[in-house]
Structure formats: structure tokens, C-alpha cells
Amino acid sequence: MTETTYTPPKVWVWEQGNGGEFASINRPIAGATHDKELPIGKHPLQLYSLATPNGVKVTVLLEELLAAGHTGAEYDAWLIKIGDGDQFGSDFVEINPNSKIPALMDRSGDAPVPVFESGSILVHLAEKFGAFLPKAGAERTQVMNWLFWQMGSAPYLGGGFGHFYAYAPEKWQYPIDRFAMETKRQLDVLDQQLAKTTYIAGDSYSIADMAIWSWYGQLVLGRLYGAAEFLDVESYTNLLRWAKRIDARPAVQRGRMVNRAFGDLETQLWERHSAEDFATQTQDKLDAKDSAPD
Ligand SMILES: N[C@@H](CCC(=O)N[C@@H](CS)C(=O)NCC(=O)O)C(=O)O
């Protein structure tokens, strides 16, 4: 090995700053760091999130449910700035003790139901509205297979490949090789499946497509980690065709904008409280209002 070889001490010690790019939010302990009330809007569903791939899965599903006529899926989406540590506020930790976006409070029943883990939120909403998840049988199992595949696989892409390729303080070949290998294997799994089926779990568009598209679809569309060329995404032709098909859906385009606090201003809808917000509340429009003469 090189001179960067590290000999671990007997007991690991947390040093402020050893979380790299995310040192300000990474901690080896759980729980709230400060008291913070969360806002509550008028709709039955209250979402607290950010438009990362894990957040986008849920806003895509909510927009798809509304587009399919499920008016009970109206929601308020509130922005959680994870870089500022909002996920460690007391009310947020009450909903999600794991302090990660997305977190949902379902206030449609007698008592509010906290829902966390993006996969659990997708299943909760799909079952509630009877949409994008077959009710029983082999078709349901196939959707669950691929949904759980995504939940177990994407941490290698995000926490492994994405971290070492895009965010680590230096480029180290060992972790980049290890996680590029696994990421490409996962892309090939999807590409081979999509050579056989229109959607990931068969003939119907489902929550498994939404979950997988948010990560792997956006990766092959060149939106994650600046890694499209490095991973030669063009070679996954079936995956790319599926990714473009899903990207063209109006509900997907709206879902990507919700709780987005980066990128072009016209794509950023920090909070979403009604369908009209997409036309009037994006950051370009709000900035223009702010700078207009009185
Ligand atoms: N398994 C979780 C992962 C959620 C997750 O990692 N969220 C990230 C953003 S994509 C987060 O909130 N990070 C803040 C932190 O780690 O403090 C899920 O799918 O909901």
C-alpha cells in the first residue's frame, strides 16, 4: 500500500471535521440537537424533505397520484435544509428518529401517523390510494422485489461511488474502483431487466420505477455526480430508453421541482402547497417579485 495507509487505533474517536464534505452534519450519535417546531399546512399529508433522489421518489409519487385523480393526495411539502442541520430539530426527529429526509406525517386519520424511510413512504401512499402497487399476487411481489433492491443497492451508488468519486477530499483509486465496479454491475442488472420488460417490474409503471428512476435514471441522464462519461452510461441502452420515457412524464417533471433548493432558479420550488405553486412560486418568480420596484 502507499504512504496513505492508515492503522486504526484500538477505539475510534470522533474528531470534529473527520466527516469530510459533510463534517458539519455527520455525527456518530442520534437524536435531536435543538428544539424546532415543524410547520403544518392545510392538507392531510405533510411532507418534510429535500429534492435529493430519496426525496424526489416521494414527490414524484404524490404528483403521479394527483395526476391520476387521487385528490386525497394533496400535500404540503416543506423544505428541510440538511446542510443546515434541520433534520436534527426536535419535531423532525419525532417523525424520523433516523434524522434523514424524506419524512411524512399522515394527518388524514384520527391520529397523525409518522412515516419515514422513502420505501416505506412509497408503500404507505401506494396502499392508501390503491395505485402504482398491485394489491396481491406475483405482480405485487415483483414490485416489492425491485423496490427493496433499490433500497439495498443505492447506498453503494450514493454513499459509496458518489461519495468517493465526487465528494471525498481526494481521489483514491481503491474505493473508486470498488464502488465503480459495483455501480456498473447494478446498472447492468437494470439494463438486462429492461431488455425484457417495459417497466422495471413488468408491464405497469409502479413505485419501483419511481424509486429506481430517482437514483439510476437520473444517474444515466447525467444528473448525478458528473459521472455519466466515467461510467459509460450510454452503453446501457435499455436503461437509458426507460429513463428518458419516465423523465418525459409531466408528474415526474413536477416531482423533481418540489423541495429543490439547487440548480436553475426556475426549477426550484422550495415549498409546495397547491398545484398552482409550480407556475407562481418558483425561485425565479419569487426573486423577480422581490426585486420589483414598489
Ligand atoms: N434510507 C433512507 C435514506 C435517506 C437519506 O439518506 N437521506 C439523506 C438525503 S438523500 C439525508 O437526509 N441526509 C442527512 C444526514 O445524513 O444528516 C431513505 O431512503 O429514506
The ligand as an SDF file (V2000), in Angstrom:
LIG
                    3D

 20 19  0  0  0  0  0  0  0  0999 V2000
  -32.7730    5.0360    3.6420 N   0  0  0  0  0  0  0  0  0  0  0  0
  -33.1880    6.3970    3.7460 C   0  0  0  0  0  0  0  0  0  0  0  0
  -32.0560    7.2800    3.3460 C   0  0  0  0  0  0  0  0  0  0  0  0
  -32.4100    8.7390    3.4670 C   0  0  0  0  0  0  0  0  0  0  0  0
  -31.1900    9.6370    3.3070 C   0  0  0  0  0  0  0  0  0  0  0  0
  -30.0450    9.1630    3.2510 O   0  0  0  0  0  0  0  0  0  0  0  0
  -31.4270   10.9480    3.2580 N   0  0  0  0  0  0  0  0  0  0  0  0
  -30.3290   11.8890    3.1520 C   0  0  0  0  0  0  0  0  0  0  0  0
  -30.5100   12.7770    1.9340 C   0  0  0  0  0  0  0  0  0  0  0  0
  -30.6060   11.8090    0.4550 S   0  0  0  0  0  0  0  0  0  0  0  0
  -30.3080   12.7760    4.3860 C   0  0  0  0  0  0  0  0  0  0  0  0
  -31.3380   13.1810    4.8870 O   0  0  0  0  0  0  0  0  0  0  0  0
  -29.1170   13.1090    4.8800 N   0  0  0  0  0  0  0  0  0  0  0  0
  -28.9540   13.9590    6.0180 C   0  0  0  0  0  0  0  0  0  0  0  0
  -27.9880   13.4120    7.0210 C   0  0  0  0  0  0  0  0  0  0  0  0
  -27.3840   12.3630    6.7470 O   0  0  0  0  0  0  0  0  0  0  0  0
  -27.8220   14.0480    8.0670 O   0  0  0  0  0  0  0  0  0  0  0  0
  -34.4320    6.6230    2.8750 C   0  0  0  0  0  0  0  0  0  0  0  0
  -34.4740    6.0410    1.7850 O   0  0  0  0  0  0  0  0  0  0  0  0
  -35.3300    7.3770    3.2740 O   0  0  0  0  0  0  0  0  0  0  0  0
  1  2  1  0
  2  3  1  0
  2 18  1  0
  3  4  1  0
  4  5  1  0
  5  6  2  0
  5  7  1  0
  7  8  1  0
  8  9  1  0
  8 11  1  0
  9 10  1  0
 11 12  2  0
 11 13  1  0
 13 14  1  0
 14 15  1  0
 15 16  2  0
 15 17  1  0
 18 19  2  0
 18 20  1  0
M  END
$$$$
